[in-house]
Amino acid sequence: MKLYLKIVIVSCIYFFSCAPNVITKSEIVSTENLPSARHECGFVAVNGLLYLIGGRKIKPIDIFNKKTNSWKQGSKPPVEIHHFQAVTYNNDIYIIGAMTGKYPHEKPLDKILIYQTKSNQWIWGNTIPETRRRGSAGVVVKGDFAYVLCGITDGHWTGHVSWMDTYNFKTGEWSTLKDAPRPRDHFHAAIHQNKIYCASGRNSSAKTNQTFNLTIAEIDVFDIEKNQWVTLPESLNIPTKRAGASCIIRNGNLFVIGGESASQKTAHDQIEILDLSTNKWSSSIQLKRGRHGTQSVLFNNKIYIAAGSGNRGGKPELSSLEILH
């Protein structure tokens, strides 16, 4: 009996320490100070620091140092930036396809905006082709290229697009690729083993009084090497349809975190996980605070998520930092 118990205990320890998709704990981090409350913002890691960027109104960057457990302020962007998925390249943070302005006719930026982390300075990058400008798109980086997927051209009003483009960081060249199987906005893309995953999101339509309603269940995947789109089987549709969620890859698993929908006032607290090797969904725990309109960061194999909105829409804006591990 004692031997049996030892085997069970050791097996459990092995499973929970090695199983790649297991998240056993969610906690709000008690930090020395707080960042500016914000939503529709970006959150990325560069050289051991976490950068909280943008959101409605013009707010300074907030930089989290895990070693000191504190935030410090960086510089303000030159314009209001929101509804974007921030990416990093060569220690700089790139904002490609952000919106600016007020609901419901927010305008997409006409240029790439770059934050230089070493100098704490913002600079304008290359112009985005006029016919490819949109906001609320998914953006991922592979090598020297940013992939920009889907989005919306006219704020929350109308103009959903299924466009896909690449931006060459070295040459500044903008190229058009095959359209995605369907348009979507208010989502984040995620990349794993040369495949880009588009999960969650919606077709925002304030024009028809359906800003939050037209959420998307299907997951579309672009194979970079094959230059080919596929849609995963219906059985792998996202379990809880919502938009404004954060999507991130951890140990070969796609995490869809938080979000908003017409089905509830409070922001979603769901953490749903698709194992990309077994094609099975699971749900381990929930966020301590439901939130949408922000980005998650993988740092030391833990998932960090900060700020966002606590209810559907824009209020209350949050300033808390949550860690999943």
C-alpha angles and dihedrals in degrees: 000000000000090000090050092052091049091052091049093048093047091047092052092048090050093048097050094042096046107028102108100213099044116118108179103172140040120185141167108238115233101221129187091248139356134251124232111289108248145149137200085044140133130245124192141157125238125173095339096314128103118224122205108198141186128334131156112335122013109296131168120252113264117214122201120207111196092197092061094028088226143112128232129187126249129190127301120251116250091244138018109279127187142144099048141119107232119218135186132228127172092348093306126110117232126204107198118175103005126160128230131193136035135320132300101015102039113167126229115238115255094215140041113257120213131196114202106211096196095055098028089231135133121222133178116244132197124324117261111230109263094236093053101049117125142132137224090047131146116251130187134167128230117175109311094344136087115207114212116197134193120314136148131279102205109046110252094331107081143302104102111181136195093204124145124195140165128220117204108218092199100048102022090232119153116208133184121229134183116306118252117254090257140006120255138165135186094049141107125232122221131199130214128165096344093313124112117210123207109193133163123000133114145227101262109216115174085156089073095032090255102114094141103020109077099073121165126234101182124092116218120199128197118204106210096198094048094037087225138132124216132176116223117240117279089250087068096053113134107277096223114035113220144132133224090049125142116239123197140159120237121175093337095314129114113227120199107193131189122324142156135261143166090256095076140018096220116075113258118265096191121130107195121182129201114199102217093201097052099025092229129135123222137171118209109171139341134246114268086228122028110231143165138186098053140090134246127225130209107219123166087347091300124111117235123191126178141181121351129133122301095210136036107286123014109320139116098024110208132218100184126117119220129191128202118200 
